[in-house]
Amino acid sequence: MRTSKIAILVPTYNGGALLAETVASAAAAGLPPDSYEIVVCDNSSTDGSVDALPALDARGAPITIHLNEENLGRVANWNQAMRVAEGMGFCFALLLMVGDTIRGTGLITLRDCMMRAGTCLDIACYQVTDAELRTRRVAPPHPLGGRPGCGGG
């Protein structure tokens, strides 16, 4: 069942080496492999970066690749990734752009709180770093639905 898994959606066009780093970040962050799947939505790349991706990440989570027949444009590809995830049966999704990485297990905490609260939409806290991974800006946790005990962590 995918209803409790998080779809980590990676829309891409010619992502190069950054695509592989982005896809690998979920496993590197220590997310349990039964809690997520990665869905790459390729916008007709020509650089071979999608072809280099494995079927499973380092922790054994599936990596699904959806190939658009033509380049839909950036925002349309984001929407396409959401449609693909919905069609696969996911109830939770995160758009992760090429070059971004997941750090820590806050996504799991957020998903669990959303499930308990019956929330259908929320925003997770995030951290913006520079190329040397020095923190430049942090968005604080947002309480889910105003309910105590559920932070975006």
DSSP file with accessible surface (Angstrom, degrees, kcal/mol):
  #  RESIDUE AA STRUCTURE BP1 BP2  ACC     N-H-->O    O-->H-N    N-H-->O    O-->H-N    TCO  KAPPA ALPHA  PHI   PSI    X-CA   Y-CA   Z-CA
    1    1 A M              0   0  187      0, 0.0     3,-0.3     0, 0.0     4,-0.1   0.000 360.0 360.0 360.0 135.1    0.0    0.0    0.0
    2    2 A R    >   +     0   0   84      1,-0.2    89,-0.7    86,-0.1     3,-0.6   0.402 360.0  99.1-100.9   0.5    1.3    3.4   -0.9
    3    3 A T  T 3  S+     0   0   65      1,-0.3    88,-0.2    87,-0.2    -1,-0.2   0.785  93.0  34.7 -65.0 -25.2   -1.3    5.4    1.1
    4    4 A S  T 3  S+     0   0   46     -3,-0.3    -1,-0.3    87,-0.1     2,-0.2   0.507 101.1  96.1-104.7  -4.9    1.1    6.0    4.0
    5    5 A K  S <  S-     0   0   36     -3,-0.6    87,-0.8    -4,-0.1    86,-0.5  -0.519  73.8-124.6 -80.8 153.9    4.3    6.3    1.9
    6    6 A I  E     -ab  36  92A   9     29,-2.6    31,-2.1    -2,-0.2     2,-0.7  -0.853  14.8-141.9 -97.5 127.5    5.7    9.6    0.9
    7    7 A A  E     -ab  37  93A   0     85,-2.8    87,-2.5    -2,-0.5     2,-1.0  -0.822   9.9-155.3 -86.4 114.6    6.2   10.1   -2.8
    8    8 A I  E     -ab  38  94A   2     29,-3.0    31,-2.6    -2,-0.7     2,-0.5  -0.849  16.3-157.3 -91.8 104.0    9.4   12.1   -3.2
    9    9 A L  E     -ab  39  95A   0     85,-3.3    87,-3.5    -2,-1.0    31,-0.2  -0.758  14.0-174.3 -91.7 125.2    8.8   13.7   -6.6
   10   10 A V  E     -a   40   0A   0     29,-2.9    31,-1.8    -2,-0.5     2,-0.3  -0.857   5.6-165.6-121.6  92.4   11.9   14.9   -8.5
   11   11 A P  E     +a   41   0A   9      0, 0.0    87,-0.7     0, 0.0     2,-0.3  -0.619  22.9 177.6 -73.8 137.7   10.9   16.8  -11.7
   12   12 A T  E     -a   42   0A   6     29,-2.5    31,-2.8    -2,-0.3     2,-0.3  -0.984  33.5-179.1-145.6 152.9   14.0   17.0  -13.9
   13   13 A Y  S    S-     0   0  114     -2,-0.3    31,-0.1    29,-0.2    29,-0.0  -0.866  88.1 -22.0-147.2 114.8   15.4   18.2  -17.2
   14   14 A N  S    S+     0   0   51     -2,-0.3    28,-0.0     1,-0.1    -2,-0.0   0.926  77.4 171.3  49.1  56.5   19.0   17.5  -17.9
   15   15 A G    >>  -     0   0   13      1,-0.2     4,-0.8     2,-0.1     3,-0.8   0.610  14.4-171.8 -73.6 -15.0   19.8   17.2  -14.2
   16   16 A G  H >>  -     0   0   30      1,-0.2     3,-1.0     2,-0.2     4,-0.8  -0.126  61.9 -22.9  56.4-150.2   23.3   15.9  -14.7
   17   17 A A  H 3> S+     0   0   75      1,-0.3     4,-1.8     2,-0.2    -1,-0.2   0.782 133.1  68.8 -65.1 -26.5   25.2   14.7  -11.6
   18   18 A L  H <> S+     0   0   86     -3,-0.8     4,-2.6     1,-0.2    81,-0.7   0.835  91.4  61.1 -64.3 -29.7   22.9   16.7   -9.3
   19   19 A L  H <X S+     0   0    0     -3,-1.0     4,-2.6    -4,-0.8     5,-0.2   0.954 104.8  46.6 -61.7 -47.7   20.0   14.5  -10.2
   20   20 A A  H  X S+     0   0   54     -4,-0.8     4,-2.3     1,-0.2    -1,-0.2   0.902 112.8  50.3 -61.8 -40.7   21.8   11.4   -8.7
   21   21 A E  H  X S+     0   0  117     -4,-1.8     4,-1.0     2,-0.2    -1,-0.2   0.913 111.2  48.5 -63.1 -43.1   22.7   13.4   -5.6
   22   22 A T  H >< S+     0   0    1     -4,-2.6     3,-0.7     2,-0.2     4,-0.5   0.944 113.0  46.8 -62.6 -47.4   19.2   14.6   -5.1
   23   23 A V  H >< S+     0   0    6     -4,-2.6     3,-0.7     1,-0.2     4,-0.5   0.897 112.0  51.3 -63.3 -38.5   17.7   11.1   -5.5
   24   24 A A  H 3X S+     0   0   49     -4,-2.3     4,-2.3    -5,-0.2    -1,-0.2   0.690  90.2  81.5 -72.3 -16.4   20.4    9.6   -3.1
   25   25 A S  H <X S+     0   0    8     -4,-1.0     4,-1.9    -3,-0.7    -1,-0.2   0.816  83.3  58.6 -67.1 -29.5   19.6   12.1   -0.4
   26   26 A A  H <4>S+     0   0    1     -3,-0.7     5,-1.7    -4,-0.5     4,-0.4   0.943 111.2  41.8 -63.8 -45.4   16.6   10.3    1.0
   27   27 A A  H >45S+     0   0    9     -4,-0.5     3,-1.4    -3,-0.2    -2,-0.2   0.924 113.6  52.8 -66.7 -41.7   18.6    7.2    1.7
   28   28 A A  H 3<5S+     0   0   90     -4,-2.3    -1,-0.2     1,-0.3    -2,-0.2   0.814 103.0  58.8 -64.8 -27.8   21.5    9.3    3.0
   29   29 A A  T 3<5S-     0   0   21     -4,-1.9    -1,-0.3    -5,-0.2    -2,-0.2   0.616 116.3-115.3 -76.6 -12.1   19.1   11.0    5.4
   30   30 A G  T < 5 +     0   0   30     -3,-1.4    -3,-0.2    -4,-0.4    -2,-0.1   0.669  52.2 167.0  88.9  17.6   18.2    7.7    7.0
   31   31 A L      < -     0   0    0     -5,-1.7    -1,-0.2    73,-0.1     5,-0.1  -0.419  47.6-103.4 -63.3 138.0   14.6    7.6    6.0
   32   32 A P    >   -     0   0   48      0, 0.0     3,-2.3     0, 0.0     4,-0.4  -0.435  27.4-130.4 -61.4 132.5   13.1    4.1    6.5
   33   33 A P  G >  S+     0   0   47      0, 0.0     3,-0.5     0, 0.0    24,-0.1   0.732 105.5  57.4 -63.6 -19.5   12.9    2.4    3.0
   34   34 A D  G 3  S+     0   0  121      1,-0.2     3,-0.1    27,-0.1    26,-0.0   0.427  97.9  64.5 -88.8   5.1    9.3    1.4    3.6
   35   35 A S  G <  S+     0   0    4     -3,-2.3   -29,-2.6   -30,-0.1     2,-0.3   0.549 106.6  22.9-103.0  -8.1    8.2    5.0    4.2
   36   36 A Y  E <   -a    6   0A   0     -3,-0.5     2,-0.3    -4,-0.4   -29,-0.2  -0.974  50.1-159.9-152.5 161.1    9.0    6.5    0.8
   37   37 A E  E     -a    7   0A   8    -31,-2.1   -29,-3.0    -2,-0.3     2,-0.5  -0.967  24.5-128.5-136.8 153.3    9.4    6.0   -2.9
   38   38 A I  E     -ac   8  63A   2     24,-2.6    26,-3.1    -2,-0.3     2,-0.5  -0.891  18.8-169.6-105.8 130.8   11.1    8.3   -5.4
   39   39 A V  E     -ac   9  64A   0    -31,-2.6   -29,-2.9    -2,-0.5     2,-0.5  -0.968   4.6-163.2-122.4 111.6    9.3    9.3   -8.5
   40   40 A V  E     -ac  10  65A   0     24,-3.1    26,-3.3    -2,-0.5     2,-0.7  -0.853   2.0-161.6 -95.6 125.9   11.5   11.1  -11.1
   41   41 A C  E     -ac  11  66A   0    -31,-1.8   -29,-2.5    -2,-0.5     2,-0.4  -0.907  12.5-157.1-111.3 101.8    9.4   12.9  -13.8
   42   42 A D  E     -ac  12  67A  10     24,-2.9    26,-2.8    -2,-0.7     2,-0.8  -0.694  11.8-152.1 -89.5 129.5   11.8   13.5  -16.7
   43   43 A N        -     0   0    4    -31,-2.8    30,-0.1    -2,-0.4    -1,-0.1  -0.362  68.2 -69.1 -96.4  51.0   11.0   16.4  -19.1
   44   44 A S  S    S-     0   0   35     -2,-0.8    27,-0.2    24,-0.2    -1,-0.1   0.918  70.8-166.3  64.7  48.7   12.6   14.8  -22.2
   45   45 A S        -     0   0   26    -33,-0.2    -1,-0.1     1,-0.1    -3,-0.0  -0.242  19.4-166.3 -62.2 154.0   16.2   15.1  -21.0
   46   46 A T  S    S+     0   0  116      1,-0.1    -1,-0.1     2,-0.0    -2,-0.0   0.324  71.7  79.4-121.2   3.8   19.0   14.7  -23.4
   47   47 A D  S    S-     0   0   67    -31,-0.0    -1,-0.1     1,-0.0    -2,-0.0   0.448  94.4-122.2 -97.3  -1.2   22.0   14.3  -21.0
   48   48 A G  S  > S+     0   0   34      1,-0.1     4,-1.0     3,-0.0    -3,-0.0   0.503  73.3 127.3  78.3   1.6   21.5   10.7  -20.0
   49   49 A S  T  4 S+     0   0   13      1,-0.2     3,-0.3     2,-0.2     4,-0.3   0.869  72.4  49.1 -63.3 -34.9   21.2   11.6  -16.3
   50   50 A V  T >4 S+     0   0    6      1,-0.2     3,-1.6     2,-0.2    -1,-0.2   0.891 104.9  58.8 -71.2 -37.1   17.9    9.7  -15.9
   51   51 A D  T 34 S+     0   0  140      1,-0.3    -1,-0.2    -3,-0.0    -2,-0.2   0.770  99.7  59.2 -63.0 -25.1   19.3    6.6  -17.6
   52   52 A A  T 3< S+     0   0   85     -4,-1.0    -1,-0.3    -3,-0.3    -2,-0.2   0.561  82.3 105.9 -82.4  -8.2   22.0    6.4  -14.9
   53   53 A L    <   -     0   0   20     -3,-1.6     4,-0.1    -4,-0.3    12,-0.0  -0.497  68.4-127.9 -76.0 141.7   19.6    6.1  -12.0
   54   54 A P        -     0   0   74      0, 0.0    -1,-0.1     0, 0.0     3,-0.1  -0.286  17.9-116.9 -78.5 170.6   19.2    2.7  -10.3
   55   55 A A  S    S+     0   0   77      1,-0.1     8,-2.8     7,-0.1     2,-0.3   0.746 101.6  30.8 -77.6 -25.0   15.8    0.9   -9.8
   56   56 A L  B    S-D   62   0B  95      6,-0.3    -1,-0.1     8,-0.0     2,-0.0  -0.972  82.4-125.2-131.5 148.6   16.3    1.1   -6.0
   57   57 A D    >   -     0   0   13      4,-2.6     3,-1.9    -2,-0.3   -33,-0.1  -0.213  47.2 -82.8 -82.5-176.9   18.1    3.6   -3.8
   58   58 A A  T 3  S+     0   0  102      1,-0.3    -1,-0.1     2,-0.1   -34,-0.1   0.711 131.7  46.7 -62.9 -20.8   20.8    2.7   -1.3
   59   59 A R  T 3  S-     0   0  112      2,-0.1    -1,-0.3   -27,-0.0    -2,-0.0   0.398 123.2-101.4 -99.7  -0.8   18.3    1.7    1.3
   60   60 A G  S <  S+     0   0   37     -3,-1.9    -2,-0.1     1,-0.3    -5,-0.0   0.529  71.0 145.8  96.0   7.2   16.1   -0.3   -1.1
   61   61 A A        -     0   0    0      1,-0.1    -4,-2.6   -24,-0.0    -1,-0.3  -0.579  54.6-104.6 -76.8 139.6   13.3    2.2   -1.8
   62   62 A P  B     -D   56   0B  39      0, 0.0   -24,-2.6     0, 0.0     2,-0.5  -0.313  25.0-154.2 -65.4 144.6   11.9    2.0   -5.3
   63   63 A I  E     -c   38   0A  14     -8,-2.8     2,-0.4   -26,-0.2   -24,-0.2  -0.984  12.3-167.6-118.1 114.9   12.9    4.7   -7.9
   64   64 A T  E     -c   39   0A  46    -26,-3.1   -24,-3.1    -2,-0.5     2,-0.5  -0.884   5.3-154.9-103.9 136.0   10.2    5.1  -10.6
   65   65 A I  E     -c   40   0A  63     -2,-0.4     2,-0.5   -26,-0.2   -24,-0.2  -0.950   5.6-167.6-114.9 123.6   11.0    7.1  -13.7
   66   66 A H  E     -c   41   0A  55    -26,-3.3   -24,-2.9    -2,-0.5     2,-0.6  -0.953  11.2-154.7-106.6 123.7    8.2    8.7  -15.7
   67   67 A L  E     -c   42   0A 106     -2,-0.5     2,-0.3   -26,-0.2   -24,-0.2  -0.883   7.0-143.0-103.1 118.2    9.4    9.9  -19.1
   68   68 A N        -     0   0   12    -26,-2.8   -24,-0.2    -2,-0.6     3,-0.0  -0.591  13.0-135.7 -72.7 139.7    7.4   12.8  -20.7
   69   69 A E  S    S+     0   0  203     -2,-0.3     2,-0.3     1,-0.1    -1,-0.1   0.787  87.6  11.7 -67.1 -28.3    7.1   12.3  -24.5
   70   70 A E  S    S-     0   0  136     -3,-0.0     2,-0.5     0, 0.0   -26,-0.1  -0.955  96.7 -84.1-143.4 162.6    7.9   16.0  -24.9
   71   71 A N        -     0   0   76     -2,-0.3   -27,-0.1     1,-0.2     3,-0.1  -0.582  38.8-173.7 -71.1 117.2    9.2   18.9  -22.8
   72   72 A L        -     0   0   64     -2,-0.5     4,-0.3     1,-0.3    -1,-0.2   0.540  44.3-103.1 -87.7 -10.3    6.1   20.2  -21.0
   73   73 A G     >  -     0   0   30    -30,-0.1     4,-1.9     3,-0.1    -1,-0.3  -0.145  41.6 -74.1  95.3 159.8    7.9   23.2  -19.4
   74   74 A R  H  > S+     0   0  185      2,-0.2     4,-1.8     1,-0.2     5,-0.1   0.946 127.3  38.4 -59.2 -58.2    8.9   23.5  -15.8
   75   75 A V  H  > S+     0   0   82      1,-0.2     4,-2.4     2,-0.2     5,-0.2   0.911 114.7  54.0 -67.4 -39.0    5.6   24.1  -14.0
   76   76 A A  H  > S+     0   0   37     -4,-0.3     4,-2.3     1,-0.2    -1,-0.2   0.872 107.2  52.8 -63.1 -33.1    3.7   21.6  -16.2
   77   77 A N  H  X S+     0   0    4     -4,-1.9     4,-2.4     2,-0.2    -1,-0.2   0.883 106.6  52.3 -69.1 -37.1    6.3   19.0  -15.3
   78   78 A W  H  X S+     0   0   78     -4,-1.8     4,-1.8     2,-0.2    -2,-0.2   0.941 112.0  46.2 -60.5 -45.9    5.8   19.7  -11.6
   79   79 A N  H  X S+     0   0   83     -4,-2.4     4,-2.3     1,-0.2    -2,-0.2   0.887 110.0  53.8 -63.8 -38.6    2.0   19.2  -12.2
   80   80 A Q  H  X S+     0   0   39     -4,-2.3     4,-2.7     1,-0.2    -1,-0.2   0.910 105.5  53.5 -62.4 -42.0    2.7   16.0  -14.2
   81   81 A A  H  X S+     0   0    0     -4,-2.4     4,-2.4     1,-0.2    -1,-0.2   0.912 108.9  49.3 -59.8 -41.0    4.8   14.6  -11.3
   82   82 A M  H  X S+     0   0   87     -4,-1.8     4,-2.5     2,-0.2    -1,-0.2   0.914 111.0  49.5 -65.2 -41.7    1.8   15.2   -8.9
   83   83 A R  H  X S+     0   0  129     -4,-2.3     4,-2.6     2,-0.2    -2,-0.2   0.909 110.4  50.7 -62.9 -41.6   -0.5   13.5  -11.4
   84   84 A V  H  X S+     0   0   25     -4,-2.7     4,-1.5     2,-0.2    -2,-0.2   0.944 111.3  47.8 -61.6 -46.5    1.8   10.5  -11.7
   85   85 A A  H  <>S+     0   0    3     -4,-2.4     5,-2.2     1,-0.2     4,-0.4   0.917 112.0  49.5 -61.8 -43.0    2.1   10.2   -7.9
   86   86 A E  H ><5S+     0   0  148     -4,-2.5     3,-1.5     1,-0.2    -1,-0.2   0.925 109.6  51.6 -62.4 -42.5   -1.7   10.4   -7.5
   87   87 A G  H 3<5S+     0   0   71     -4,-2.6    -1,-0.2     1,-0.3    -2,-0.2   0.786 105.9  55.8 -64.8 -26.0   -2.1    7.7  -10.2
   88   88 A M  T 3<5S-     0   0   39     -4,-1.5    -1,-0.3    -3,-0.2    -2,-0.2   0.526 122.9-105.8 -83.7  -6.9    0.3    5.5   -8.3
   89   89 A G  T < 5 +     0   0   37     -3,-1.5     2,-0.2    -4,-0.4    -3,-0.2   0.609  65.2 152.4  96.3  14.0   -1.9    5.8   -5.1
   90   90 A F      < -     0   0   17     -5,-2.2    -1,-0.3     1,-0.1   -87,-0.2  -0.540  27.5-174.5 -79.1 143.4    0.2    8.1   -3.0
   91   91 A C  S    S+     0   0   88    -89,-0.7     2,-0.4   -86,-0.5    -1,-0.1   0.528  74.6  50.6-105.1 -16.9   -1.5   10.3   -0.4
   92   92 A F  E     +b    6   0A  33    -87,-0.8   -85,-2.8   -90,-0.3     2,-0.3  -0.983  66.1 171.3-125.9 136.1    1.6   12.2    0.6
   93   93 A A  E     -b    7   0A  49     -2,-0.4     2,-0.4   -87,-0.2   -85,-0.2  -0.995  16.9-166.1-145.9 150.4    4.1   13.9   -1.7
   94   94 A L  E     -b    8   0A  49    -87,-2.5   -85,-3.3    -2,-0.3     2,-0.6  -0.999  19.1-138.9-133.9 127.9    7.1   16.2   -1.6
   95   95 A L  E     -b    9   0A  63     -2,-0.4     2,-0.5   -87,-0.2   -85,-0.2  -0.817  22.2-174.1 -85.7 122.2    8.5   18.1   -4.6
   96   96 A L        -     0   0   13    -87,-3.5     2,-0.1    -2,-0.6     3,-0.1  -0.972  14.7-143.8-119.6 113.2   12.3   17.9   -4.4
   97   97 A M    >   -     0   0   54     -2,-0.5     3,-2.8   -87,-0.1   -85,-0.1  -0.465  32.6 -88.7 -79.5 150.0   14.0   20.0   -7.1
   98   98 A V  T 3  S+     0   0   41    -87,-0.7   -79,-0.2     1,-0.3    -1,-0.1  -0.343 119.6  30.1 -57.0 128.1   17.3   18.8   -8.7
   99   99 A G  T 3  S+     0   0   38    -81,-0.7    -1,-0.3     1,-0.5     2,-0.2   0.121  99.5 104.1 102.8 -18.9   20.1   20.1   -6.5
  100  100 A D    <   -     0   0   85     -3,-2.8    -1,-0.5   -82,-0.0     2,-0.3  -0.611  54.0-160.8 -88.9 156.0   18.0   20.0   -3.3
  101  101 A T        -     0   0   52     -2,-0.2     2,-0.4    -3,-0.1   -79,-0.1  -0.959  18.2-118.8-136.6 155.7   18.5   17.3   -0.7
  102  102 A I        -     0   0   12     -2,-0.3     2,-0.4   -80,-0.3     3,-0.0  -0.770  28.2-169.9 -90.4 137.7   16.6   15.7    2.1
  103  103 A R        -     0   0  148     -2,-0.4     3,-0.4   -74,-0.1   -74,-0.1  -0.997  48.8 -13.7-129.7 129.4   18.2   16.0    5.6
  104  104 A G  S    S-     0   0   40     -2,-0.4     3,-0.3     1,-0.2   -73,-0.1  -0.033  85.5 -75.7  74.9-178.5   17.0   14.2    8.6
  105  105 A T  S >> S+     0   0   70      1,-0.2     4,-1.4     2,-0.1     3,-1.0   0.104  84.2 119.8-108.9  21.5   13.7   12.3    9.2
  106  106 A G  H 3>  +     0   0   16     -3,-0.4     4,-2.7     1,-0.3     5,-0.2   0.793  69.0  65.4 -58.3 -28.0   11.4   15.3    9.7
  107  107 A L  H 3> S+     0   0   27     -3,-0.3     4,-2.6     1,-0.2    -1,-0.3   0.891 101.0  49.2 -62.1 -37.6    9.3   14.2    6.7
  108  108 A I  H <> S+     0   0   21     -3,-1.0     4,-2.7     2,-0.2    -1,-0.2   0.925 110.7  49.7 -68.4 -42.6    8.3   11.1    8.6
  109  109 A T  H  X S+     0   0   62     -4,-1.4     4,-2.4     2,-0.2    -2,-0.2   0.931 112.2  48.5 -60.4 -45.2    7.3   13.1   11.6
  110  110 A L  H  X S+     0   0   16     -4,-2.7     4,-2.6    42,-0.4    -2,-0.2   0.944 111.7  48.8 -61.6 -47.0    5.3   15.4    9.4
  111  111 A R  H  X S+     0   0   31     -4,-2.6     4,-2.5     1,-0.2    -2,-0.2   0.934 111.5  49.7 -59.2 -44.8    3.6   12.6    7.7
  112  112 A D  H  X S+     0   0   56     -4,-2.7     4,-2.3     1,-0.2    -1,-0.2   0.912 112.0  47.7 -63.0 -41.8    2.7   10.9   11.0
  113  113 A C  H  X S+     0   0    4     -4,-2.4     4,-2.6     2,-0.2     6,-0.2   0.902 110.8  51.5 -65.9 -40.1    1.3   14.1   12.4
  114  114 A M  H  X>S+     0   0   17     -4,-2.6     5,-1.6    -5,-0.2     4,-1.3   0.909 109.9  49.9 -63.2 -39.8   -0.8   14.7    9.3
  115  115 A M  H  <5S+     0   0   96     -4,-2.5     3,-0.3    -5,-0.2    -2,-0.2   0.938 113.3  45.5 -64.7 -44.6   -2.2   11.2    9.5
  116  116 A R  H  <5S+     0   0  166     -4,-2.3    -2,-0.2     1,-0.2    -1,-0.2   0.886 118.2  42.9 -64.9 -38.2   -3.1   11.6   13.2
  117  117 A A  H  <5S-     0   0    9     -4,-2.6    -1,-0.2    -5,-0.2    -2,-0.2   0.595 104.6-125.7 -86.1 -11.2   -4.6   15.0   12.6
  118  118 A G  T  <5 +     0   0   68     -4,-1.3     2,-0.3    -3,-0.3    -3,-0.2   0.773  53.0 161.3  70.2  26.4   -6.5   14.1    9.4
  119  119 A T      < -     0   0   29     -5,-1.6    -1,-0.2    -6,-0.2     3,-0.1  -0.590  29.0-169.6 -83.4 138.4   -4.7   17.0    7.7
  120  120 A C  S    S+     0   0  127     -2,-0.3     2,-0.3     1,-0.3    -1,-0.1   0.590  71.0  28.6-103.9 -11.7   -4.6   17.0    3.9
  121  121 A L        +     0   0  145     -7,-0.1     2,-0.3   -29,-0.0    -1,-0.3  -0.976  64.3 141.0-151.3 132.7   -2.2   19.8    3.3
  122  122 A D        -     0   0   34     -2,-0.3     2,-0.4    -3,-0.1    22,-0.1  -0.964  39.0-119.3-157.1 173.9    0.7   21.3    5.2
  123  123 A I        -     0   0  115     -2,-0.3    19,-0.4    19,-0.1     2,-0.2  -0.967  23.8-138.7-124.0 133.6    4.1   22.8    4.7
  124  124 A A        -     0   0   28     -2,-0.4    29,-0.1     1,-0.1     2,-0.1  -0.577  27.1-102.4 -88.1 155.4    7.3   21.3    6.3
  125  125 A C        -     0   0   38     -2,-0.2     2,-0.3    27,-0.1    -1,-0.1  -0.385  45.9-171.2 -69.6 155.6   10.0   23.4    7.8
  126  126 A Y  E     -E  139   0C 124     13,-0.5    13,-2.9    14,-0.1     2,-0.4  -0.947  19.4-138.5-146.7 166.4   13.1   23.7    5.6
  127  127 A Q  E     -E  138   0C 100     -2,-0.3     2,-0.5    11,-0.2    11,-0.2  -0.996  10.1-149.6-131.4 132.4   16.6   24.9    5.6
  128  128 A V  E     -E  137   0C  51      9,-3.5     8,-3.7    -2,-0.4     9,-1.7  -0.907  23.4-179.7-103.2 126.9   18.4   26.8    2.9
  129  129 A T  E     -E  135   0C  47     -2,-0.5     6,-0.2     6,-0.3     2,-0.1  -0.834  22.8-123.4-122.3 163.5   22.1   26.2    2.6
  130  130 A D    >   -     0   0   33      4,-1.8     3,-2.3    -2,-0.3    -1,-0.1  -0.270  50.1 -79.7 -92.0-173.6   24.9   27.5    0.4
  131  131 A A  T 3  S+     0   0   95      1,-0.3    -1,-0.0     2,-0.1    -2,-0.0   0.772 133.8  52.5 -62.1 -24.9   27.2   25.3   -1.6
  132  132 A E  T 3  S-     0   0  121      2,-0.1    -1,-0.3     3,-0.0     3,-0.1   0.274 119.4-111.8 -92.1  10.3   29.3   24.5    1.5
  133  133 A L    <   +     0   0   95     -3,-2.3     2,-0.4     1,-0.3    -2,-0.1   0.724  65.4 151.8  63.7  27.5   26.1   23.4    3.3
  134  134 A R        -     0   0  131      1,-0.1    -4,-1.8     2,-0.0    -1,-0.3  -0.738  53.6-108.1 -83.8 133.9   26.3   26.4    5.7
  135  135 A T  E     +E  129   0C  71     -2,-0.4    -6,-0.3    -6,-0.2     3,-0.1  -0.425  42.6 169.1 -66.2 129.8   22.8   27.3    6.9
  136  136 A R  E     +     0   0C 154     -8,-3.7     2,-0.3     1,-0.4    -7,-0.2   0.663  67.7   2.0-108.9 -33.0   21.6   30.6    5.3
  137  137 A R  E     -E  128   0C 152     -9,-1.7    -9,-3.5     2,-0.0     2,-0.4  -0.970  57.7-162.4-157.6 142.2   17.9   30.5    6.3
  138  138 A V  E     -E  127   0C  87     -2,-0.3   -11,-0.2   -11,-0.2   -13,-0.0  -0.996  11.4-148.4-129.4 130.2   15.6   28.2    8.3
  139  139 A A  E     -E  126   0C  21    -13,-2.9   -13,-0.5    -2,-0.4     3,-0.1  -0.858  30.6-123.6 -92.5 127.9   11.8   28.1    8.2
  140  140 A P        -     0   0  101      0, 0.0   -14,-0.1     0, 0.0    -1,-0.0  -0.249  35.1 -82.1 -70.8 159.5   10.5   27.1   11.6
  141  141 A P        -     0   0   74      0, 0.0   -17,-0.1     0, 0.0    10,-0.0  -0.302  41.7-141.3 -58.0 144.0    8.2   24.1   12.1
  142  142 A H        -     0   0   94    -19,-0.4    10,-0.2    -3,-0.1     2,-0.1  -0.947  18.8-118.8-109.9 122.2    4.5   24.9   11.4
  143  143 A P    >   -     0   0   71      0, 0.0     3,-0.8     0, 0.0     2,-0.5  -0.405  33.6-114.9 -62.4 133.2    2.0   23.3   13.8
  144  144 A L  G >  S-     0   0    0      6,-1.7     3,-2.7     3,-0.3     6,-0.1  -0.555  84.7 -22.8 -73.5 120.5   -0.3   21.1   11.8
  145  145 A G  G 3  S-     0   0   56     -2,-0.5    -1,-0.3     1,-0.3   -23,-0.0   0.727 113.2 -72.7  55.8  20.8   -3.9   22.3   11.7
  146  146 A G  G <  S+     0   0   66     -3,-0.8    -1,-0.3     1,-0.2    -2,-0.1   0.660  95.5 142.9  69.3  15.9   -3.2   24.2   14.9
  147  147 A R    X   -     0   0  134     -3,-2.7     3,-1.1     3,-0.1    -3,-0.3  -0.737  52.9-116.6 -93.7 133.6   -3.2   21.0   16.9
  148  148 A P  T 3  S+     0   0  132      0, 0.0     3,-0.1     0, 0.0    -1,-0.1  -0.287  93.7  30.1 -65.1 148.0   -0.7   20.6   19.8
  149  149 A G  T 3  S+     0   0   76      1,-0.1     2,-0.6     0, 0.0    -2,-0.0   0.398  93.5 100.5  88.5  -2.9    2.0   18.0   19.5
  150  150 A C    <   +     0   0   12     -3,-1.1    -6,-1.7    -6,-0.1     2,-0.3  -0.906  43.1 164.4-120.1 105.4    2.4   18.1   15.7
  151  151 A G        -     0   0   28     -2,-0.6   -38,-0.2    -8,-0.2   -27,-0.0  -0.846  48.0-120.6-115.6 155.9    5.3   20.0   14.4
  152  152 A G              0   0    1     -2,-0.3   -42,-0.4   -10,-0.2   -27,-0.1   0.626 360.0 360.0 -68.4 -13.5    6.7   19.9   10.9
  153  153 A G              0   0   53    -44,-0.1   -47,-0.1   -29,-0.1    -1,-0.1   0.980 360.0 360.0  29.8 360.0   10.1   18.9   12.6
